Amino acid sequence: MNTEKSKKAFDEAKKYIPGGVNSPVRAFKNVGTYPLFIEKANGSKIYDIDGNEYIDFVGSWGPMFLGHGKTCITDAVTSAARNGLSFGAPCIAETETARLITEAVPCVDTVRMVNSGTEATMSALRLARGFTKRDIIVKFEGCYHGHSDSLLIKAGSGAATFSAASSAGVPADFAKHTLVLPYNDIDALKEAFKNMGDKIACVITEPVAGNMGVVPPKEGFLQTIRALTREYGSLFIVDEVMTGFRLSPSGALGLYGIDADLVTFGKIIGGGMPVGAYGGKREIMEFVSPSGPVYQAGTLSGNPLAMAAGAAQLKYLKTHKNIYGEIEKKGAYLEKEFNLSAEKHGIPVCINRVGSMMSIFFTETPVTDYKTACMSDTERFKKYFNEMLALGIYLAPSQFEALFLSDAHSSEDLEKTVQAFDAVMNIL
């Protein structure tokens, strides 16, 4: 497979863009190669500038739940674009998209649109602190909630110790207000609330972790967060940027039957356009300016193109709920065949899957948190990734990301992927 044009394009990009990319994982450093430059996409396929075709299991990191180039979405965007790209003023599509979200997610009464998942989580944290008049936030190791200062924090030396910045440029004063606990560790969570519950503004978590690879919540984990935050007057923020409207018509909240105070969205509600949102209980959301004292603004928030795409996608999902059952079948098929192939070839794997999200960890250890995820053989993953890519299967270039299925993946796509996987297992 010839990718020389992509290599030259990457060399050129590095002259003008830090690291040659506008988001770090795109650089393919974790898999020891250079990124493909994508020219176009359609359905389940993407095409690089060298003309190579790939079955796409990245899906722009999640939002392409219906596949690329879904007509109802592209038509909506094209129509909106004819009327203007941005107004910096209210438009009807904002209200329509917000209404669709509130109708689908029972604990969300009102929604504020923003432009990215990072902006959504950053704004939700500020709102939680403003509403509770407390400073400390609790997050979980291995969960990613965007690159705002309060969230670029790594765990301390013990389960209940404060933390340190995981990026240069984050002041120590930010880190000291963030407590990082092990994901799925109910005892550590209880201990943290016992020691400082009256100081904790909120707990934020991915309901299904997707940024250390896919890691489902253990039984009782989300329920314990809900109970403790209620007991101590803290807020429960569920980050559905990746899982929202992907795991069920009402996201992971619906899948697990969980109530939250605030929910953050992204990915799918933009239908592929840059978008994010945060919403929740009305009494909390009324603290957001101009209704309340917590300031947040954005010129492009709720812009007509993103709202047109989001409304079109959410309407489609509302009237085609059978999609979720069909994608569950696709995911179950891949999971079963991958496990059978790995076992046949004697390759130790742990496959975690929730609906249309899946990760293959090269380890014999069950992956339940960040520590066990890090036991994976990343060198073996590197070879696996590159061999699958050579066979036309486009996966996330990191052991610690998710494989995303879409409605556009056909039975032929799945069969080709299974055959490629078996061929690669044979040489690992």
N, C-alpha and C positions, 0 to 999 in steps of 0.2 A: 504494500500500500504506500503510494507516494504522497508525502506531506511536505514537500520542499517549499511550496508557496507559504504554508503556515509558518515554517521555520524562518523564512526571510521576513515575513510580516512581523513576527515576534521580535526579531533583531531590530527591525525598524521602529517598532513601538517602544522598545527600551530606550531609544534616544529621546523620547518626548514624554513618556509616562513612567512614573516610579515602578521599577520592576517589570515594566511592559504591560501591566494590567491595571484595571480599576477596582479589583477586589482580589485579595491575596490568593485564595484557593485556585483561581483561574490560571495561575502561573504553572501549575502541574509540577511544582517542586517536590511534592510528597511522593510522586511516582517517577521521578528522575528523568523527566523529558520536558518538552516544550508544548504549549497549548495549541490546540487546533483553532484556527480562525473560521468561524461559522459564517456562511454566506446566506443561507436560507433554511427554512424548516417547513414541513407540512405533515400534518397528522402525527404519526409516531416517529417520523424520520427527521434527521438534520443532515445538512450537506456542508462540507467544508470548502474552502476556496480552491482546493485541488480537485474538487468534483467528487470526492468520496462520500458515499451514503452510509449513515449509521442509524441503528435503532436507538432511539434516545430514551434513556432511563434517568436523565437528570431533570428534564422538563423545566429548564430555567430555575432550578432549585425548588420546584414544587408547584408553581402557579398553573402550569399547563395541564391541568387535571382533565380537560377535554381534548387534549392534543393541540398541536400547533395549527394555526390558521383556521380555527373553527369559524364557520361562515357567519353565525349569528353575532359573534364578537367582532370580527373584522368589519362587518357591515355597519355595526353600531359605531365603531371608532371612525370609520370613513365618513359616515353621515355627520357625526359630531365635528370632525375636523373641518368640514365645509363651512361650518358656522363660526369657526374661530377656535384657536388652540388654547387660549387661556384668557380669562376675564379679570381675575382677581376680585370677583364679585359672586354673589350667590347664583346658583343655577338649579333648575328643577331636578337634574339628575342626582345632585347631592342628596336631596331629600328622599328620592326614590331608592337609592342604594342604602341609605341609613334605615329606611323602613324595612327593606328586605332583610337586613341583618337583624333588626330587632324582632321581626316576625319569626325568624329561624332560631334565635338563641334566647330562651326564656328569661335568663337573668340579665339580659341587656335591654335597658329601657331607652337609653339614648346613646348616640355615637358621635364622636368627633373624628373627622377625617384628617389624615396627615399624609405624608409622602413616602414613608418607608416603615418597615418593622422596627428599626432602631428608634425612629422618632416616636413610634407608638409606645414602646416600652419605656423610653425615657420620660415621656409625658405622663404615663400612668404612674410611674414612681413618684414624680413630683406631686401629682394629685394625691397619692396615698399619704405622702408626708404632710401635705397641706391640710388634708381632711382630718388626719389623726393627731396632728401637731407633735409627731414623733420623728426621729431621724433614722433609726436603724432599719435596714432592709435585710431580709434573709433570701439568699439564692442557693442553688445547688451546684456542686462541682460537676463540670461537664456540660451543663446547660448553657446555651448561648442566647442572649437576649439583645443582641446588637452591641455597637461599639461606643456607647456613651460611658462617661467616666465611672459612674457608680457601678457599672456592670462588668467592666474589664478588670475583674478581681479574681485572684486565685485563693485557694484555701490556705488557712494557717497551719500550724504544726499539729493541732489537735482539733477534734470535732467541734469544740465550743470555743475556739480561739478566734480572734479577729484576723483579718486577712491582709494580703499585700497586693499591690497592683500587678497585673499580668502584662501591662504594656508600658513602655516609656511614655512620659508625659502626663501620667495620671497622678495627681497630688496624693500624698499619704493621708491627708485629711479626708479625702473621699473614701479611701480604702477602710479607714477605721469605722466608718458607718455601715459597712457591708459585712455581714456574717455569711460565710460559705460553708455549707454542710454537705455531707455525702448524699447523693440522690438515692432515694428509696430507704434511707435510714430513719425509721420512725423514732427509735430511741434517742438519737442525736437531736432530732427536732423537738421532742418532749423536753429534753434537758435544756435546750436553748431557751424555750419559753419559760421553763421553771426558773432559770437564772435571770432573764431579762425581758420577760413577756410584756411588762408595762412600758418598755422602751421601743418595742418593735412596731414599726409603722405598717409593714406588710411582709408577706411571703410571696415571692414570684417563682413560678416554675413552668417548664414545659410539661403539659400533661402526659405526653409521650415524648421522651427525649429524642431529638433527632440530630443533635450536633456533637454527640460522641459516638455516632452511629445510632441506630434505632434501639432504644431501651424502654420497654413498657414499664408503667408504674406497678409496683408490687401491690398485692391485695391490701387495702386499708391505707395506703400511703396518701392518696389524695384526700380521702375521707378524714384522715387525722389532721392534715393541714387545715381543712375546713373547720373541724371541731375546735382546734386550738386557736385559730384566728378569731373565731366567734367568742371563745371564752375570754380571751385577753384583749378584745377590742381592736385587733389588728385587721388589716384587709388582706384578702386572698386574691392575688392577681394570677390569672391563668393566661399564659402566653400561647395563643393559638395562631401565631404568625405562620407556622408551618402546618399545623394540623387542622386549622379552622376550615370547615366546609369540605375537607378532604376525607376525614375519617367517618363522618356521618353528615346528614343534612344540617345538624347543629354542632358539628365538630366533635372534638374529644369530650367536651362537656356533655353532649348528648349520649355519646358512646358509653361513658362511665357514670352517667346520672349525677353529675356534680354541679353544685351551685357555686358561683364565684361573685365577688364584689366588683371586680374589674376584669375585662378581657381585652387582650390585644390581638389585632388581626393584621394580615398582610397578604402577600402571595395571591391566593385565589380571588380575593375580593377585587383585585385589579385586572383579572383576566389576562395577566401578562404585562400590564402597564404598571409603572411605579406608583405604589399606593400603600398606605397603612391606615389603621384606625384603632381607636381605643374607645371602649364603651362600658356601661355597667349600670348599677343601680342609680335611679334618678337623683336621690338625695346626695350621692357622692358626685355624680357628674355635674350637678348644679354648682359645684365649687369651681368649675372651669370658667375662666373669663370668656365672654363678658358677664355671665351670670354670677360669677363668684371671684374670689381673690387669687386663684391659681392661674398664672399667666401662661398661655401657649398660643402661638400664631403661626401662619404659614401662607405666603402668597399663592402658592400652587396647590394648597390643600383643597381637595374637592374639585380639582380642575375638570373641565367637561369631558376630556378624552378618557381619563382614568375612570371617571364615574360612568361613562357610557359603557366601557368594557366591563366594569364590575357589575353593573346592573344587568347587562346581557347574560353574563355568566351565572349570576345568582338566580335569575329568572329561569334559565335553562335547567339548573340543578333542582330548583323547586318543582318543576314539572316533569323531571326525569329521574325520580328517586331510585328507580331500578338500577341506575348506574352503580350505586354502592354495592349492591349484591353481585353484579357482574364483575366488578373489579376485585371483590373479595375472592371470587372463584379464580380469577387470574393469578392473584397473589398466592393463594393456596397451592395452585398448580406449580408455580415456580419454586415455592418453598419446598414442596415435596420432591420435585425432580432434582433440585440442587442438593438436598440432603442425601438422596439415593446415590447420586453421582459421586459426591464427596466420600461417602461410605465405601462405595465400590472401589475407589482408587486409594483409600486409606489416608485421606487428607482430613485432619481434624478441623472441624468448623462448628461455630455456633451461629445459627441463623435466627435472628429476631425479626418478627414481622407483626405489624398491626395494620390490617387492611391493606392499603395501597403503598405503605412504607415498609421497607425491608433493609436489613443490613446483614452482610456475611462477614463474620469475624473469624479470622484464622487462629482459633484457639480451642482447646478442649474444655476450658472453663466457662460455665454459664456467665453471660454478660448481664449484670444487673445494675452496674454503676460505673463511674469513670475509672476507678481503680481496676476493675476486671476488664473493661474495654481496652485499657492500656496493656493488658497481657497479650493482646493480639500480635501475631507475627507480621509486622508491617513490611518486611522485605518480601515475604511471600505474597502479600497483597499487591505490592508494586509489580511483581511479575504477572500476577493474575490480571491486574488492570491493563497492562500493556498488551498482553496476549489477547484479551477480550477485545480491546480496541482494534487490534490488527484483524480480527474476525468480524468487524463491523458492529460491535456492541459498545455504545457510549455510556460509560458509568461515571459517577462522581470520582474525581481524582484524589481520593483520600479514604483511608480505612474508616475514618470517623465521620462519614456522611451517609445519607440515605439513598437508596434506590427508590425512585418514584414511578409507580405505574399510572397510566392514564387510560381513559376511555377509548383512546385511539389505538392502543396496542391490540393487534389482531392475534388470532390463534397461530397464524403463520409467524408473526414476530416472536411469540413466546416459544414456539418450537425451534426456531432458528437460535434463539438465546440459549435454550436448554442444550442444544447440540454443541454450541460454542463452549458453554460451560463444561460439558463433559470432555471435550477435546482439550481444554486447558487443564482440567483436573488431571488428565492423563500425563501431563508433562511437568506439573508442579513438583 
